Amino acid sequence: MNAVQFDQAGKSWGATTALHPTDLQLEQGQFSVLLGPSGCGKTTTLRLIAGLEMPTTGRIHIFGRDVTEIQPAQRGVSMVFQNYALFPHLSVSENVVFGLKVRRVPKAEIIERLRKTLDLLSLSQLADRKPGELSGGQQQRVALARALVADSQLCLMDEPLSNLDAQLRQEMRHELRALQRKLGLSVVYVTHDQTEAMSMADRVILLKGGRVEQVATPTEIYQQPRTLFAAQFIGSARMNVLELEGSRIAGTHIELQAPSGATRVGIRPEDVHLGGDLHLPLLRTDFTGADLMLHVGVGQQSLVVRADGKYARDVQGEIALGWEASNLHWFDHDGHRIN
Ligand code: ATP
């Protein structure tokens, strides 16, 4: 069964279409990540699932039930927001059980669920503190506890880690993922950070301009991006894309085995190796510590090559390099992948 299913569901505000009519299936028990640049419709998609927005077209199902006309509170869905939305005057415990009290869950059950949830998130010691007396990471955990205490099977998260510093964010990614697996939760997670999506997702749903660009596992989307946009959005260093003239790289004599219809070739900086038959002029270098990014000229275009950070930083002149033909990505005039 799907945790979430969109049947031509879309959302417009007047002339602005945040989400074009979309078919989408998110599997039960999976960690699905909505990824894309600012304004592509991630939050709108999440809010449609939550019931905080009504679709202007189509239907939405949650665990097989048509919820299109169902109120948010009746959808059996919990939500974690970027700003945590904790009540500052309430303690950790009071924040966590707030929703249960509103729903008039019996007191004994509230106490038991609270104990379990605080335990699960290592918050028991902090139960009596106010949000203002907690670190960012602890506040984030409280927000998570408040979502999990409801025991709903579908949890929606909108950039929940973006207020944390880089190291804590990385730790929380693992913690969240472990928790999701342990509880068998279905999670829909919004981020614009492709590293976060790649490290957390079972499935990445890449959005662009209110349309689904690709739905795939992190490995698939990295190895077989369906479009130029996907190719360049995914990957810690942007994929190089070079214009072709026939089967040559434009403005050069470099001949490639280009399939028919290919107008551009893509190659990731990490897929170009040093030492090879091509000798290309070095334009500049960027040192990042672990890596030395070499920018070389290819006719009027340039190519970024990822070299080891230990590689001599004072390299000059021409660089010898090469690549495996199997690492080349081909795109047609419309930016669609060929084969
Ligand atoms: P970000 O990463 O910046 O949060 P997003 O991918 O989550 O972006 P959405 O918030 O879903 O994008 O917005 C998608 C589009 O819909 C944008 O063009 C936005 O301006 C528009 N939009 C969102 N909410 C409304 C609204 N209430 N009224 C009018 N337009 C809206």
Residues whose N, C-alpha, C, O or C-beta is under 5 A from the ligand:
A	BS01	ATP	W13 T16 A18 P37 S38 G39 C40 G41 K42 T43 T44 H192
